[in-house]
Amino acid sequence: MKSRKLRELEKNINLINIIQRSEIKAKVFLWLLYIYNERNNKKMKRKNYKVRIKLTFETTMDHSQTSMKKAKEDVNRVLTDYLKDKKLNILNLFEEPPHITYKVEKNDYQN
């Protein structure tokens, strides 16, 4: 028969072995988790996109002229002259904010 102290000592040794094994399992688990994350980060590589933005301004200008074509040419001339002057703000010509349209495309080139 084993003595009581010997049985307690064996129990403690078994507990220490179990704890050591579970620590090793925890370390292995953490390493596997790290490797999994690294692989996923490589798979989830950032991609390049080209975003096109289209601003559509709308306004009306009252103008009197002998024909529609001449009225259009007059307004076109006024707008082009206005846009050539870089100090002027184009937003002053329009009452409402522009309608914004976005188009996203994936870039084909690789970095």
Secondary structure, 3 states (H helix, E strand, C coil): CCCHHHHHHHHHHHHHHHHHHHHHHHHHHHHHHHHHHHHHHHHCCCCCEEEEEEEECCCCCCCCCCCHHHHHHHHHHHHHHHHHCCCCCHHHHCCCCCEEEEEEEECCCCC
